[in-house]
Amino acid sequence: MTATIERGAATAPVRTPKSDPPAKRPGSKRTGGFLASSNGKKAVMAVTGAVMVGFLALHMLGNLKIFLGRDSFNEYAHALRTLGAPLVPYRTVLTILEVILVVSVVLHIWAAVSLARRARKARPVRYVAKKSQAGGYTTHIMRFGGVTILLYLVWHLLDLTFGVVNPKGFDSAPADRMMAGFEPSRWWVTLVYVVAVVMVGLHLRHGVWSAFQTLGWANRTRYKALKATAALLSAALVVGFLAPPLAITFGVLK
């Protein structure tokens, strides 16, 4: 219901307290549900990040079996490929796990890029104040570190999983592929591996700490403990992943 104010021949509608609510502006309603929101994207990053951390931890423990001998490492690799046997065909469960990992990586990148774009749109004009060196350092690590990790993951699969670029080829035993992949003459592969793993560690440390903050755990009483937890977790994974290739390259494992 509207009231009118007469001004000559023209009338202008005036809304009263009991009037119908004004129409919503075009584009004011955000569509897409929970996943389209910032909280939804952060939840995607947290879940996919947890999947990837779990994979890294299990993968690291498996790699360390090379120190128990080639037979132990080959048995571990065979066990992965025969998970669920004889109920399911060879490598079925491992393939499903790999698909889950790939989907997690893709969703993690999608959520990160979406959040970054939303942050830039919310602040189209940069602050005059100069960013801190720590903030810039973290941004570069998360952005370029993620690209580095993704590129090396492709190489790692071609080398040790499919044997395409490995001197021993696909038909060799997993332990032989690992030993050949990091032999002293291929020191450059080990060097690239070290850089990629360090990037993983830095990425993981920041990611775990960000997850603690998102969950609201990073208060004053737990700040130092959670910072140390994120650092120790990333350091443990870095050391665990670097131990086998460095031992092979420097002749500790033969």
Residue, then its C-alpha position, 0 to 999 in steps of 0.5 A: m500500500t502506498a500514499t501519494i503526495e499531490r504536487g499539481a498534476a503529478t503524484a509521487p509514491v511514498r512508501t509507508p511503514k506498512s509498504d511492501p519491501p523494496a525490490k532487491r537490487p540485481g546481483s545482490k543475491r549470491t547464488g551457488g550455496f555454501l560452496a560459493s561462500s568464503n566459508g565454503k571455500k575455506a572448508v574445501m581447502a581444509v578438507t582437501g588439505a587434510v586429505m593431502v597431508g594424510f597422503l603425504a604422511l603415509h607416502m613418507l612412511g612407505n618411502l622410509k621402508i627402503f632403509l629396511g632393504r629392497d625386498s621390504f620396499n617392494e613388498y610395500a609397493h606390492a601391498l599397495r597395488t593388491l589392497g582389497a584383493p581378491l575381492v577387487p581387481y589388481r590396483t583398484v583401491l590404489t587407483i581410487l585413492e589416486v583419483i581422490l588425491v587428484v580431485s583433492v588437489v584440483l579442488h584445493i587449487w580452485a578454492a585457493v584461486s577463488l578466495a584470492r580473486r574474491a579478496r582482490k575484488a573486495r579491495p580493488v585499490r591497493y593500500v598505500a601502506k607497504k606490505s610487510q616482508a613476512g606477508g609478501y614472503t608467505t604469499h610468494i611461497m603459497r602461490f609459486g610453491g604450489v605451482t612448483i609442487l604441481l609441476y614436480l608431482v607430474w615429473h615424480l609420477l612419470d619417473l617413479t610410478f610409470g617409469v617413463v623417464n626412469p632409467k630402469g623403465f616401468d617393468s622394473a621393481p619399485a625399489d630398483r626404480m627408486m635407486a636408479g631415479f636418485e643415483p649419483s649421476r642424476w644428482w640434478v633430479t635429487l636437487v630438484y626433489v629437495v627444492a620441491v619437498v622444501m616447498v611442500g614443507l613451507h606450504l604445509r606449515h602455512g596451511v596447517w597454521s591457517a587451518f588452526q586460525t580458521l578453526g578458531w584455535a589460535n588464541r593467546t594461550r595456544y598460539k605458540a604451541l600451535k605454531a610449533t605443531a605446524a612447524l614440527l609437522s612440516a619439518a618431520l615430513v620434509v626430513g622423512f621425504l628427503a632421507p631416502p633420495l639423499a641417502i641414495t645420491f650420497g651412497v649410503l644406500k646401494 
